[in-house]
């Protein structure tokens, strides 16, 4: 599944941002889509995941309530909204998707995701 992220950029602390991940064709070609991020010098970490065929969402324990994952199936797009941005949110944010037959939907298992976007840079400064 091809994934295309957008929406990153330079934001001031305290601002908000909404990242988009579009799966041309249909998000139903996956079972689960998620957002990960990788800050400079750090390992990639999970942020949030969502079942594309339902409404269940999952967030990494380390993520605060400032993050919200959502989807618009009509637009084949999954979003990540981030509020009250902090400098430590600076990272490359990646969208990822599982195969349609993969049942688990968790950002705690990066190897579950076999499709990845190119990433979109978010800089909070």
N, C-alpha and C positions, 0 to 999 in steps of 0.2 A: 504494500500500500504506500503510495506516495503521500508525503505529508509536507505541507508548506506553512511555515510559521510567519507571523507578522505582528507588528504592534510594539516592538521594542523601541528603545530610544533613551534619551537623556531626560531625567526627571529630577526635580528638586525634592529633597527630603520632605516627607509629609504629603506628597502628591499621590496620585492614583494612576493606574495603568491597566489596560486590558489587552492581553495577548490573544491572538487568534491562531488556530491551527486548522487548516482546511485539508480534507481528504477528498481529492477529486474523484468523482464516481459515486461513492457512498461511504459514510462512516460505518454503515452496517457490514462492510467488508472486514470489520474488526469486531472484537467483543468488548475490548477495553481500550480506552485512550487515557493518556496520562501526561503530566508535565513533570519534567526534571529540571534541575539547574546545576550549573557548575561555576563556582566562583574561582577567581584567579588563585592558583596554587592549592586548590582543594579538590577533593573527589566529587564526582557527580552525585547529587542527592535527589531523592524523590520529593515531590511537592504534593501532588494530588492526582487522583485517578477517578474515572467515571465509566460506568457501564454504558455502552452506546445504545443498547437495546432497552434500557430502563432509566431510572433516575437515581440509582444509588451512587453515592460519591464517597470517596475515601481520602483522608488526608494523613500525611506523615505526622507522627507524634511531635516532631520538632517544629512543625509549622504552626504559626499562630492563626487566630481567626481572621487575620487580615487577607487570607487567600480564599478565593472562591472559584471552584471549577463548575462549568456549566456547558450545555451543548444546545445547538440549534440544528436538529437533524435535517430540516428543510434546506439548510445552507451547507450541510455536510461539514460543520465547523464546531470545534470545541474551543472554549474560551478559558482563560485564567485571568481573573480580576485580582489586582493587588491594591490594597488601600494602605494609607499611612506608610508609604515607602520609607525604608531606612537605607543607610549606606551599605549595610551588610546584605541587602537584597541585590546588590550589584553582582551580576552573573550572566552567563549565557543560558538562556532558557530553551530547553528542548521539548518538543512534542514527540510522543511515542505511541505505538499501537501494537496490540497483540494480534495473533491470528484469530479468525472468527470462531474457531473451535476451542480456543484456550479459555478455560473456565475461570481461572483466578484473575482477580483485578486488584492488584496491590502495588504500590510504589516501592514496597520493600523487596521486590524481586525484579531487578532490572533485566535479568536474562529472559524474563517472560515476554519482553517486548522485542519484536523482530523487525519493526519498521520505525525509523527515526527521521525526524526532520533535520534541517541543516543548522537550526538554532537561531535565536534572535537575541541580540545583546540588549541588556537592560543596565543602565548606569544611573545610579542615584548619587547626585552630587550637587 
